[in-house]
Structures are given as structure tokens and as C-alpha cells.
Amino acid sequence: MPMAFSVIRSSRGLIRPLEQTPSGILNLSVIDKLPVLRCNARTLHVYRHGPAAAQVIKEALSKALVPYYPLAGWLKDSSPGQLQIECSAQGVWFVEASANCTLDAVSYFDNIMSIPYDELLPDYVPETEGTEPLVQMQVTQFECGGFVIGLIFCHSICDGLGAAQFLNALGEIARGLEHPSITPVWCRDFFPPPPPQQEKVNTLPILPAPMPHYRLQHANIDISLDQIQLVKTEFHESTGQICSTFEAFAATFWKFRTLAVNFEQNTEVKLVFFANCRQLLDPPLPRGFYGNCFFPVTITTSSESLAQASNVEVIRLIQEAKGSLPTEFSKYMKGDYLKNGEDPFAPPLNYTTLFISEWGRLGFNQVDYGWGPPVHIVPIQGSSIIPVGIVGSLPLPQKGIRLMTWCVEEVHRQPFIDQMMKVI
């Protein structure tokens, strides 16, 4: 990172829909309204080339907000637990900025441990502008002609697939299309309303858990597809069945992190990932739906069993859990979980629970504003105490998998890297 790296923000303001859009209140789905999603997702999108990108994207944004008009509104608490969207055409917060160096000088922000996030994300929204916008964006132009988009997106209105769908629509309009190729669909009534007793469960006060005393450290690890193929081949030769790249990677990641941490004997450990459930509904959600529709897949075992298990055995655990997804999601929709006082969306947030997310299939890597897809996408850590690993496919020029993670504290960071190097 250049010693004198600096960013100058030249303009800030709200970008409103280009045309008049419907006003009023839109209801969110039961999943949208989950308290765990009442947060902002933050990402950086790094592009090698794009002169005058801010102007192009700003103009496209005002056009994209016509079909995606709910994103120009704000969150409204009509009553406890009853989150809605006020379609106000308030707009998306947009910041134009410039940096005093080339992207090559900062290695295209390849090293997530040295990224000046505060310089690349929108810095603030003045209180006079009203309620916080659902989408905030900063486009920073670099001296080489490349640019970085710093994005803040309200998770209550979109999941990863939905956010990527909106950005791809924005890219299409920036490239000259009159309308997005996928028409956005609201359709937030796919989930039956919870019975009164379930609403009471949902509104019970949640006592804060004691704050853990650890801080998680970043690590970037690149693994070639050849090495992942070895794990997939081992599974096929042992079982006669196939496994996905994600299953092979998740199994090795979970096992090697557990070995590196060296938990006390028979400590209960969990792996959690979120599965898209759009196709599990009857009928399936329509193409163009951009809300939240996913369910946590949770695998629980002992640290000792996991450390001693083969890759094949861990992959089987993951596949069994994925196989039960339709049944578990159906139970959740019927309210069976909360009848028993359980919340599958609230696994224990501690050092023994590892969250893993696959970003390669979301669509962020395909967003093109007229100068080609991004060099890479950088997720920004949301919590210093929730162990997370994000799996993203490396775009050009390498072919492989990048693990972007904050899943271990400092004392375990090097042992974890050493374990993962066994895969490489």
C-alpha cells in the first residue's frame, strides 16, 4: 500500500429513480424480517478499467431504480417484528471519489489485510437526508483508469443472489440496454404468515450473550482446482458417487480449521452454510425474485470425531445435511421449529461454530458496466467474533478457488494456514 494513499470524495448525493415510481408500503417476507438480517452487507468490487465510471454508473442507477423502485425506499417498523418497505423514491446514496495512485500500486487490493476500507466505502449519509438508504455506493476512480465500487446493501431486502441480480441489471443498463434482461419480481408473500403464538415467540426479548474475548484474523488462501479435484477423485473412488467442488472444499476447510484450533476433547463443533431455497417452494419462486430465500444447513459433530475423520467421511456428513434441506425447510415454513422453541437461524455465535459461504455462483463476478467483469470481489468482515470463510472463484487470469476468511484468532492463524497448505 503506498504510504501516501489517499482518496478525495468530490460529490455526494441521493440518486433517485429517473421516472415516477409507485409509492406506498410493501410487506417483507418472514425471512426478510429475521432480526439476524437487520444489518448491512459491505463489499468492494475491483475493476481493472473504466474511465468516467462514476458518471456512467450514476446515470444507469437512476434508470435501474425505476424497475427496482423498492430499493429507493426505506425500512419502516410498522410494529415490533413487522418490517416493511416505504416506497418513497428517496433514492440510493452515491459518492464519487478519486484515488491518487494506480490499482497496480495497491495490487488490486489482493491483500485483504491491508485494504483501507473506510476510504473506499461511502463515508456517511447526512441526517438531513432522512432514513438511511437501503443501498449506498461509492465509485472511486484510480489513476490507471480502473475503479472500485464500495457497496453497502441492506440485507433485509436482498440476499446475495438478489443483490447480484440488481447489480447485473445496473451493468446491463450501463452498457446501453433499455431494460434489464431479467424483470425484477417482488413476490414476498411466498411464506405463510406465522400463527399468533409464533409471532409471540418472535417478539420475545433476546438476552445478549456474553461477549467472547477473542478477535478473528484475516487470511487469504488460494487453492488450485487440481488439488480440489484430488479430493473429489478420492471421494468417487471410495464411494462410487460424486461430490461438488463446494462439498470437497468445505470438508477440508472445516476439518483443517478444527485441527489447527485443537479444541479440547469432544468439544461440539458446527459447520453452517446457507442454501438457496427458491426451487424448494411449490410453485418455485419466479425468475427475477430478489428477496431473501435461504435456509441454514447445520452439521454438528465432536471436534475429536472431525479431526479423525477422512475427507470422504466429512463430505458424507455435509451431503447428508444437504439432503435433509427440503424436509427441514418445510418444517420451518410450517412453524414446527418455533413451536418447539427452536430457531435454526440462530446457531451459537462462538469459536466452535464455523460459517462458510459460497460466492462464486451468486453472480457478482459477472457484473459488467461496459469494461468487462471485476478483477475480484472483496467481502468485508461484519463481526470480529463470528468465524466465517467465504469461497469465491478467482476470475482472470488464474483458475482456482480463493478462500477469504476471518475464522481463527492470532494464536491459531499460522497453524491454520499450515494445515490448509497441505491442500495446495
Backbone hydrogen bonds in HBPLUS format (Angstrom, degrees):
<---DONOR---> <-ACCEPTOR-->    atom                        ^
c    i                          cat <-CA-CA->   ^        H-A-AA   ^      H-
h    n   atom  resd res      DA  || num        DHA   H-A  angle D-A-AA Bond
n    s   type  num  typ     dist DA aas  dist angle  dist       angle   num
A0005-PHE N   A0002-PRO O   3.11 MM   3  5.17 159.0  2.16 116.2 114.4     1
A0100-ASN N   A0006-SER O   3.27 MM  94  6.01 146.7  2.39 161.8 167.4     2
A0008-ILE N   A0098-SER O   2.89 MM  90  5.43 163.1  1.92 160.0 163.4     3
A0098-SER N   A0008-ILE O   2.93 MM  90  5.43 146.6  2.05 139.0 149.3     4
A0010-SER N   A0096-GLU O   2.85 MM  86  5.71 139.5  2.01 136.9 149.8     5
A0096-GLU N   A0011-SER O   2.97 MM  85  5.30 162.3  2.00 145.1 150.5     6
A0013-GLY N   A0094-PHE O   3.01 MM  81  5.51 137.6  2.20 145.4 157.5     7
A0094-PHE N   A0013-GLY O   2.78 MM  81  5.51 167.1  1.80 162.4 166.8     8
A0015-ILE N   A0092-VAL O   2.74 MM  77  5.14 165.5  1.76 147.4 151.4     9
A0092-VAL N   A0015-ILE O   2.92 MM  77  5.14 154.7  1.98 138.6 139.4    10
A0018-LEU N   A0062-SER O   2.79 MM  44  4.93 150.8  1.88 136.5 129.8    11
A0087-CYS N   A0024-GLY O   2.75 MM  63  5.29 164.6  1.77 178.2 175.3    12
A0026-LEU N   A0085-ILE O   2.88 MM  59  5.08 158.9  1.93 146.6 153.7    13
A0085-ILE N   A0026-LEU O   2.86 MM  59  5.08 166.2  1.88 152.6 157.2    14
A0033-LYS N   A0029-SER O   3.08 MM   4  6.31 148.4  2.18 146.9 154.7    15
A0034-LEU N   A0031-ILE O   3.07 MM   3  5.37 168.2  2.08 114.4 117.5    16
A0037-LEU N   A0034-LEU O   2.96 MM   3  5.57 154.2  2.03 118.1 125.7    17
A0038-ARG N   A0035-PRO O   3.02 MM   3  5.25 164.1  2.05 110.9 115.5    18
A0039-CYS N   A0037-LEU O   2.73 MM   2  5.37 135.6  1.93 106.8  92.5    19
A0155-HIS N   A0039-CYS O   2.94 MM 116  5.82 168.6  1.95 160.0 163.7    20
A0041-ALA N   A0153-PHE O   2.79 MM 112  5.21 164.8  1.81 157.6 155.2    21
A0153-PHE N   A0041-ALA O   2.89 MM 112  5.21 165.0  1.91 152.4 157.4    22
A0380-ILE N   A0042-ARG O   3.12 MM 338  5.56 143.9  2.26 162.9 152.1    23
A0043-THR N   A0151-LEU O   3.00 MM 108  5.31 156.1  2.06 146.1 153.5    24
A0151-LEU N   A0043-THR O   2.85 MM 108  5.31 172.9  1.86 163.2 165.4    25
A0044-LEU N   A0378-VAL O   2.89 MM 334  4.92 152.9  1.96 138.5 147.4    26
A0378-VAL N   A0044-LEU O   2.79 MM 334  4.92 169.9  1.80 150.5 153.7    27
A0045-HIS N   A0149-ILE O   2.87 MM 104  5.01 151.3  1.95 140.7 150.1    28
A0149-ILE N   A0045-HIS O   2.90 MM 104  5.01 162.6  1.93 142.0 146.0    29
A0046-VAL N   A0376-HIS O   3.13 MM 330  5.67 172.6  2.13 176.2 174.4    30
A0375-VAL N   A0046-VAL O   2.65 MM 329  5.57 150.0  1.73 153.3 164.0    31
A0047-TYR N   A0147-PHE O   2.84 MM 100  5.31 165.7  1.86 175.6 178.9    32
A0147-PHE N   A0047-TYR O   3.05 MM 100  5.31 149.5  2.14 133.7 143.2    33
A0050-GLY N   A0145-GLY O   2.76 MM  95  5.63 117.5  2.15 132.1 142.1    34
A0053-ALA N   A0050-GLY O   3.19 MM   3  5.21 126.4  2.50 139.8 129.5    35
A0056-VAL N   A0052-ALA O   3.33 MM   4  6.62 166.3  2.35 152.9 156.7    36
A0057-ILE N   A0053-ALA O   2.86 MM   4  6.01 169.9  1.87 162.3 164.8    37
A0058-LYS N   A0054-ALA O   2.87 MM   4  5.90 155.6  1.93 145.3 152.8    38
A0059-GLU N   A0055-GLN O   3.09 MM   4  6.22 163.5  2.11 148.3 151.7    39
A0060-ALA N   A0056-VAL O   3.06 MM   4  6.27 157.1  2.12 144.5 151.3    40
A0061-LEU N   A0057-ILE O   2.80 MM   4  5.90 147.8  1.90 146.4 155.5    41
A0062-SER N   A0058-LYS O   3.32 MM   4  6.62 155.8  2.38 148.0 151.1    42
A0063-LYS N   A0060-ALA O   3.11 MM   3  5.19 123.2  2.45  96.5 110.9    43
A0064-ALA N   A0060-ALA O   2.80 MM   4  6.07 158.9  1.84 155.2 162.1    44
A0065-LEU N   A0061-LEU O   2.98 MM   4  6.09 145.4  2.10 149.6 157.1    45
A0066-VAL N   A0063-LYS O   3.15 MM   3  5.66 163.4  2.18 112.3 116.8    46
A0068-TYR N   A0064-ALA O   3.12 MM   4  6.15 155.7  2.18 147.2 153.6    47
A0071-LEU N   A0068-TYR O   3.03 MM   3  5.92 148.3  2.14 127.4 134.1    48
A0072-ALA N   A0069-TYR O   2.97 MM   3  5.36 156.9  2.02 113.4 120.9    49
A0073-GLY N   A0070-PRO O   3.05 MM   3  5.35 161.4  2.08 114.0 116.5    50
A0090-GLN N   A0072-ALA O   2.80 MM  18  5.45 105.6  2.36 146.8 155.2    51
A0091-GLY N   A0072-ALA O   2.84 MM  19  4.13 164.2  1.86 123.6 128.3    52
A0074-TRP N   A0086-GLU O   3.10 MM  12  5.36 149.7  2.20 136.4 145.2    53
A0086-GLU N   A0074-TRP O   2.84 MM  12  5.36 167.2  1.86 166.8 167.4    54
A0076-LYS N   A0084-GLN O   2.78 MM   8  5.05 150.5  1.86 148.1 146.7    55
A0084-GLN N   A0076-LYS O   2.83 MM   8  5.05 153.8  1.90 148.7 156.9    56
A0078-SER N   A0082-GLN O   3.31 MM   4  5.78 148.3  2.42 151.8 147.4    57
A0082-GLN N   A0079-SER O   2.85 MM   3  5.20 165.6  1.88 141.4 140.5    58
A0088-SER N   A0086-GLU O   2.99 MM   2  5.67 115.0  2.42 113.2  96.5    59
A0093-TRP N   A0135-VAL O   3.18 MM  42  6.54 147.4  2.29 159.1 154.4    60
A0137-MET N   A0093-TRP O   2.84 MM  44  6.17 155.8  1.90 154.9 162.7    61
A0095-VAL N   A0137-MET O   2.84 MM  42  6.24 148.0  1.94 150.6 160.3    62
A0139-VAL N   A0095-VAL O   2.96 MM  44  6.36 159.2  2.01 170.7 170.0    63
A0097-ALA N   A0139-VAL O   2.98 MM  42  6.05 149.0  2.08 160.6 152.7    64
A0141-GLN N   A0097-ALA O   2.93 MM  44  6.27 164.0  1.95 137.1 135.6    65
A0099-ALA N   A0141-GLN O   2.81 MM  42  6.11 158.3  1.86 164.9 165.2    66
A0143-GLU N   A0101-CYS O   2.95 MM  42  5.40 154.1  2.01 136.5 135.9    67
A0106-VAL N   A0103-LEU O   3.07 MM   3  5.32 144.1  2.21 103.2 113.5    68
A0108-TYR N   A0103-LEU O   2.82 MM   5  4.93 169.8  1.83 148.4 144.9    69
A0107-SER N   A0104-ASP O   3.04 MM   3  4.77 163.1  2.07 105.5 106.8    70
A0109-PHE N   A0106-VAL O   2.92 MM   3  5.67 156.5  1.97 122.4 128.9    71
A0110-ASP N   A0107-SER O   2.95 MM   3  5.69 139.5  2.12 120.7 128.8    72
A0114-SER N   A0111-ASN O   3.16 MM   3  5.93 169.3  2.18 122.4 125.6    73
A0117-TYR N   A0115-ILE O   2.97 MM   2  5.57 129.5  2.24 107.0  92.2    74
A0119-GLU N   A0116-PRO O   2.93 MM   3  5.56 143.4  2.06 117.6 127.9    75
A0120-LEU N   A0117-TYR O   2.96 MM   3  5.24 134.6  2.17 105.8 118.6    76
A0121-LEU N   A0117-TYR O   3.02 MM   4  6.12 133.6  2.25 161.8 172.9    77
A0129-GLU N   A0126-PRO O   2.99 MM   3  5.70 165.3  2.01 120.4 125.2    78
A0130-GLY N   A0127-GLU O   3.16 MM   3  5.84 168.1  2.18 120.7 122.7    79
A0154-CYS N   A0134-LEU O   2.87 MM  20  5.09 150.1  1.96 161.7 164.3    80
A0136-GLN N   A0152-ILE O   2.84 MM  16  4.97 156.8  1.89 151.1 155.0    81
A0152-ILE N   A0136-GLN O   2.83 MM  16  4.97 163.6  1.86 154.2 153.5    82
A0138-GLN N   A0150-GLY O   2.87 MM  12  4.99 148.5  1.97 141.4 150.5    83
A0150-GLY N   A0138-GLN O   2.79 MM  12  4.99 162.6  1.82 150.1 155.4    84
A0140-THR N   A0148-VAL O   2.92 MM   8  5.25 170.7  1.92 154.0 156.2    85
A0148-VAL N   A0140-THR O   2.96 MM   8  5.25 150.4  2.05 140.3 149.7    86
A0142-PHE N   A0146-GLY O   2.86 MM   4  5.39 168.4  1.87 157.3 153.8    87
A0145-GLY N   A0142-PHE O   2.96 MM   3  5.59 166.2  1.98 122.4 126.9    88
A0157-ILE N   A0154-CYS O   3.42 MM   3  6.12 164.7  2.44 115.1 118.8    89
A0163-ALA N   A0159-ASP O   2.88 MM   4  6.13 162.9  1.91 161.5 165.9    90
A0164-ALA N   A0160-GLY O   3.01 MM   4  6.14 162.4  2.04 148.5 153.3    91
A0165-GLN N   A0161-LEU O   2.94 MM   4  6.11 146.1  2.06 139.4 149.0    92
A0166-PHE N   A0162-GLY O   3.07 MM   4  6.39 155.6  2.13 148.1 153.4    93
A0167-LEU N   A0163-ALA O   3.03 MM   4  6.35 161.7  2.06 149.9 154.8    94
A0168-ASN N   A0164-ALA O   2.88 MM   4  6.04 155.5  1.94 148.9 155.4    95
A0169-ALA N   A0165-GLN O   3.02 MM   4  6.25 149.9  2.11 143.1 151.3    96
A0170-LEU N   A0166-PHE O   2.88 MM   4  6.18 154.0  1.95 148.9 156.7    97
A0171-GLY N   A0167-LEU O   2.87 MM   4  6.13 152.1  1.94 144.6 152.2    98
A0172-GLU N   A0168-ASN O   2.93 MM   4  6.19 153.1  2.00 144.4 151.2    99
A0173-ILE N   A0169-ALA O   3.09 MM   4  6.36 161.3  2.12 151.4 155.1   100
A0174-ALA N   A0170-LEU O   2.95 MM   4  6.18 153.5  2.02 145.2 153.3   101
A0175-ARG N   A0171-GLY O   2.98 MM   4  6.22 135.9  2.18 141.5 152.9   102
A0175-ARG N   A0172-GLU O   3.14 MM   3  5.10 128.6  2.41  92.3 105.9   103
A0177-LEU N   A0172-GLU O   3.07 MM   5  5.61 161.7  2.10 147.4 141.5   104
A0176-GLY N   A0173-ILE O   3.00 MM   3  5.08 159.8  2.04 104.8 110.7   105
A0185-VAL N   A0288-GLY O   2.90 MM 103  5.02 157.9  1.95 115.7 111.9   106
A0198-GLN N   A0195-PRO O   2.85 MM   3  5.27 127.2  2.14 109.9 124.5   107
A0199-GLU N   A0195-PRO O   3.04 MM   4  6.44 151.1  2.13 153.1 162.3   108
A0200-LYS N   A0196-PRO O   3.09 MM   4  6.44 151.6  2.17 148.3 155.4   109
A0201-VAL N   A0197-GLN O   3.16 MM   4  6.48 148.9  2.26 136.2 144.1   110
A0202-ASN N   A0198-GLN O   2.88 MM   4  6.21 154.6  1.94 149.6 156.8   111
A0203-THR N   A0199-GLU O   3.07 MM   4  6.30 135.2  2.27 142.9 153.9   112
A0204-LEU N   A0201-VAL O   3.31 MM   3  5.45 166.0  2.33 105.9 109.8   113
A0216-LEU N   A0384-SER O   3.10 MM 168  5.45 157.1  2.15 141.7 148.4   114
A0217-GLN N   A0408-VAL O   2.75 MM 191  5.90 166.0  1.77 161.4 158.8   115
A0219-ALA N   A0405-THR O   2.79 MM 186  5.38 131.4  2.03 156.9 161.8   116
A0405-THR N   A0219-ALA O   3.00 MM 186  5.38 168.9  2.01 164.8 166.8   117
A0221-ILE N   A0403-LEU O   2.98 MM 182  5.12 158.0  2.03 144.1 150.8   118
A0403-LEU N   A0221-ILE O   2.79 MM 182  5.12 170.1  1.80 154.2 157.7   119
A0223-ILE N   A0401-ILE O   2.81 MM 178  5.23 167.0  1.83 158.6 163.2   120
A0401-ILE N   A0223-ILE O   2.84 MM 178  5.23 165.4  1.86 155.3 160.4   121
A0227-GLN N   A0224-SER O   3.17 MM   3  5.49 125.7  2.48 101.1 112.7   122
A0228-ILE N   A0224-SER O   3.30 MM   4  6.73 157.6  2.36 145.3 151.3   123
A0229-GLN N   A0225-LEU O   2.82 MM   4  5.95 146.9  1.93 142.3 152.1   124
A0230-LEU N   A0226-ASP O   3.14 MM   4  6.49 138.8  2.31 138.9 148.4   125
A0230-LEU N   A0227-GLN O   3.20 MM   3  5.18 126.8  2.50  93.3 106.2   126
A0231-VAL N   A0228-ILE O   3.10 MM   3  5.26 119.0  2.49  98.0 112.0   127
A0232-LYS N   A0228-ILE O   3.01 MM   4  6.38 157.6  2.07 149.8 156.4   128
A0233-THR N   A0229-GLN O   2.76 MM   4  5.94 153.1  1.83 149.2 156.8   129
A0234-GLU N   A0230-LEU O   2.92 MM   4  6.12 155.8  1.98 143.4 150.1   130
A0235-PHE N   A0231-VAL O   3.04 MM   4  6.32 154.5  2.11 145.6 151.9   131
A0236-HIS N   A0232-LYS O   2.99 MM   4  6.25 159.0  2.03 145.6 151.3   132
A0237-GLU N   A0233-THR O   2.86 MM   4  6.07 166.4  1.88 157.8 160.9   133
A0238-SER N   A0234-GLU O   3.09 MM   4  6.14 144.5  2.22 140.2 149.3   134
A0239-THR N   A0235-PHE O   2.94 MM   4  6.00 153.3  2.01 151.3 157.9   135
A0240-GLY N   A0236-HIS O   2.64 MM   4  4.78 146.6  1.75 134.7 142.7   136
A0248-ALA N   A0244-SER O   3.05 MM   4  6.32 162.5  2.08 151.3 155.6   137
A0249-PHE N   A0245-THR O   2.93 MM   4  6.10 161.7  1.96 151.4 156.7   138
A0250-ALA N   A0246-PHE O   2.75 MM   4  5.84 169.1  1.76 157.1 160.8   139
A0251-ALA N   A0247-GLU O   3.05 MM   4  6.04 157.1  2.11 142.2 148.0   140
A0252-THR N   A0248-ALA O   3.31 MM   4  6.51 165.0  2.33 143.9 147.2   141
A0253-PHE N   A0249-PHE O   2.90 MM   4  6.02 164.5  1.93 157.1 162.2   142
A0254-TRP N   A0250-ALA O   2.94 MM   4  5.97 171.0  1.94 149.7 152.4   143
A0255-LYS N   A0251-ALA O   3.04 MM   4  6.10 165.5  2.07 146.3 151.0   144
A0256-PHE N   A0252-THR O   2.90 MM   4  5.89 168.8  1.91 149.1 152.9   145
A0257-ARG N   A0253-PHE O   2.97 MM   4  6.05 154.1  2.04 147.6 154.6   146
A0258-THR N   A0254-TRP O   3.10 MM   4  6.22 157.8  2.15 143.5 149.8   147
A0259-LEU N   A0255-LYS O   2.94 MM   4  6.29 155.1  2.01 151.3 158.5   148
A0260-ALA N   A0256-PHE O   2.97 MM   4  6.10 156.2  2.03 141.5 147.9   149
A0261-VAL N   A0257-ARG O   2.97 MM   4  6.19 156.4  2.02 152.4 157.7   150
A0262-ASN N   A0258-THR O   3.01 MM   4  6.10 149.1  2.11 143.2 151.8   151
A0267-THR N   A0264-GLU O   3.16 MM   3  5.80 134.7  2.37 149.3 141.7   152
A0303-SER N   A0267-THR O   2.70 MM  36  5.30 147.5  1.80 150.0 161.5   153
A0269-VAL N   A0301-THR O   2.87 MM  32  5.69 167.1  1.88 162.2 166.6   154
A0301-THR N   A0269-VAL O   3.09 MM  32  5.69 161.7  2.13 160.4 166.0   155
A0270-LYS N   A0352-THR O   3.02 MM  82  6.36 163.2  2.05 149.0 151.8   156
A0354-LEU N   A0270-LYS O   2.90 MM  84  6.16 171.4  1.90 152.0 152.9   157
A0271-LEU N   A0299-ILE O   2.92 MM  28  5.19 151.9  2.00 145.0 154.0   158
A0299-ILE N   A0271-LEU O   2.88 MM  28  5.19 161.7  1.91 152.7 158.9   159
A0272-VAL N   A0354-LEU O   2.87 MM  82  6.20 158.3  1.92 159.0 161.5   160
A0356-ILE N   A0272-VAL O   2.95 MM  84  6.35 153.8  2.02 160.0 165.4   161
A0273-PHE N   A0297-VAL O   3.07 MM  24  5.38 154.8  2.13 144.7 152.4   162
A0297-VAL N   A0273-PHE O   2.68 MM  24  5.38 178.3  1.68 173.9 173.8   163
A0275-ALA N   A0295-PHE O   2.92 MM  20  5.41 171.2  1.93 148.5 146.9   164
A0295-PHE N   A0275-ALA O   3.00 MM  20  5.41 143.2  2.14 138.1 149.2   165
A0277-CYS N   A0293-CYS O   3.02 MM  16  5.61 174.8  2.03 134.9 134.6   166
A0280-LEU N   A0277-CYS O   3.05 MM   3  5.17 154.8  2.11 106.5 114.5   167
A0285-LEU N   A0278-ARG O   3.07 MM   7  5.28 159.6  2.11 143.9 146.6   168
A0289-PHE N   A0286-PRO O   3.17 MM   3  5.96 155.9  2.23 141.8 141.4   169
A0306-LEU N   A0302-SER O   2.99 MM   4  6.23 164.5  2.01 156.9 161.2   170
A0307-ALA N   A0303-SER O   2.95 MM   4  6.05 159.8  1.99 145.5 151.0   171
A0308-GLN N   A0304-GLU O   3.13 MM   4  6.29 147.0  2.24 143.9 152.0   172
A0309-ALA N   A0305-SER O   2.97 MM   4  5.97 121.8  2.32 139.4 154.1   173
A0309-ALA N   A0306-LEU O   3.25 MM   3  5.10 142.7  2.40  94.8 105.3   174
A0314-VAL N   A0310-SER O   3.09 MM   4  6.43 157.6  2.15 153.9 159.7   175
A0315-ILE N   A0311-ASN O   2.94 MM   4  6.14 162.0  1.97 154.3 159.3   176
A0316-ARG N   A0312-VAL O   3.03 MM   4  6.26 152.5  2.11 144.0 151.6   177
A0317-LEU N   A0313-GLU O   3.12 MM   4  6.43 151.3  2.20 141.6 148.4   178
A0318-ILE N   A0314-VAL O   3.10 MM   4  6.45 157.3  2.15 149.6 155.0   179
A0319-GLN N   A0315-ILE O   2.87 MM   4  6.15 160.7  1.90 153.9 159.5   180
A0320-GLU N   A0316-ARG O   2.87 MM   4  6.04 158.4  1.92 152.6 158.1   181
A0321-ALA N   A0317-LEU O   3.12 MM   4  6.34 157.7  2.17 145.4 150.9   182
A0322-LYS N   A0318-ILE O   2.95 MM   4  6.23 157.4  2.00 149.7 156.3   183
A0323-GLY N   A0319-GLN O   2.85 MM   4  6.01 149.1  1.94 144.6 153.5   184
A0324-SER N   A0321-ALA O   3.22 MM   3  5.34 138.0  2.41  97.2 108.1   185
A0325-LEU N   A0322-LYS O   3.07 MM   3  5.23 162.2  2.10 108.5 113.8   186
A0328-GLU N   A0324-SER O   2.96 MM   4  6.16 168.1  1.97 162.2 166.1   187
A0329-PHE N   A0325-LEU O   2.82 MM   4  5.87 166.9  1.84 164.5 167.3   188
A0330-SER N   A0326-PRO O   3.02 MM   4  6.07 154.7  2.09 140.6 147.8   189
A0331-LYS N   A0327-THR O   2.98 MM   4  6.24 154.1  2.05 146.9 154.0   190
A0332-TYR N   A0328-GLU O   3.01 MM   4  6.27 151.7  2.09 143.1 150.7   191
A0333-MET N   A0329-PHE O   2.95 MM   4  6.25 156.9  2.00 149.7 155.6   192
A0334-LYS N   A0330-SER O   3.05 MM   4  6.30 144.6  2.18 144.8 154.0   193
A0336-ASP N   A0331-LYS O   2.97 MM   5  5.29 144.7  2.09 162.7 156.7   194
A0335-GLY N   A0332-TYR O   3.02 MM   3  5.11 150.8  2.11 101.6 110.9   195
A0339-LYS N   A0335-GLY O   3.10 MM   4  6.23 141.1  2.25 147.2 158.4   196
A0340-ASN N   A0337-TYR O   3.00 MM   3  5.41 135.6  2.20 104.2 115.9   197
A0342-GLU N   A0337-TYR O   2.95 MM   5  5.09 163.0  1.98 138.6 135.0   198
A0341-GLY N   A0338-LEU O   3.03 MM   3  4.61 159.7  2.07  95.7 100.4   199
A0346-ALA N   A0343-ASP O   2.98 MM   3  5.47 156.7  2.03 121.1 122.9   200
A0353-THR N   A0350-ASN O   3.16 MM   3  5.74 167.9  2.18 119.1 122.9   201
A0355-PHE N   A0387-PRO O   2.94 MM  32  6.13 171.2  1.95 151.0 153.9   202
A0389-GLY N   A0355-PHE O   2.84 MM  34  6.28 141.2  1.99 147.0 159.6   203
A0357-SER N   A0389-GLY O   2.91 MM  32  6.39 152.4  1.99 156.2 164.4   204
A0391-VAL N   A0357-SER O   2.72 MM  34  6.07 165.7  1.74 164.6 169.7   205
A0359-TRP N   A0391-VAL O   2.71 MM  32  5.84 165.7  1.73 159.4 164.7   206
A0362-LEU N   A0359-TRP O   3.18 MM   3  5.35 164.3  2.20 111.3 116.1   207
A0366-GLN N   A0363-GLY O   3.22 MM   3  5.51 159.6  2.27 108.0 114.2   208
A0367-VAL N   A0364-PHE O   3.33 MM   3  5.62 165.7  2.35 110.6 114.8   209
A0388-VAL N   A0406-TRP O   3.07 MM  18  5.56 164.6  2.10 126.2 127.9   210
A0406-TRP N   A0388-VAL O   3.03 MM  18  5.56 158.1  2.08 157.6 164.4   211
A0390-ILE N   A0404-MET O   2.82 MM  14  5.15 165.3  1.84 144.8 149.9   212
A0404-MET N   A0390-ILE O   2.90 MM  14  5.15 173.5  1.90 155.3 156.3   213
A0392-GLY N   A0402-ARG O   2.93 MM  10  5.29 171.3  1.94 158.4 161.0   214
A0402-ARG N   A0392-GLY O   2.84 MM  10  5.29 167.1  1.86 161.3 164.9   215
A0394-LEU N   A0400-GLY O   3.29 MM   6  5.68 168.7  2.30 128.9 132.1   216
A0412-HIS N   A0409-GLU O   2.94 MM   3  5.62 145.2  2.06 120.1 129.8   217
A0413-ARG N   A0410-GLU O   3.17 MM   3  5.08 154.9  2.23 101.7 109.4   218
A0416-PHE N   A0412-HIS O   2.96 MM   4  6.00 150.8  2.05 145.6 153.9   219
A0417-ILE N   A0413-ARG O   2.98 MM   4  6.28 161.4  2.01 152.4 157.2   220
A0418-ASP N   A0414-GLN O   2.83 MM   4  6.03 164.1  1.86 156.5 161.1   221
A0419-GLN N   A0415-PRO O   2.95 MM   4  6.14 153.1  2.02 141.9 148.8   222
A0420-MET N   A0416-PHE O   2.92 MM   4  6.22 165.1  1.94 154.7 158.3   223
A0421-MET N   A0417-ILE O   2.87 MM   4  6.09 141.6  2.02 147.4 158.3   224
A0422-LYS N   A0419-GLN O   3.02 MM   3  5.57 153.1  2.10 110.1 118.5   225
A0423-VAL N   A0420-MET O   2.90 MM   3  5.52 153.6  1.97 115.5 123.0   226
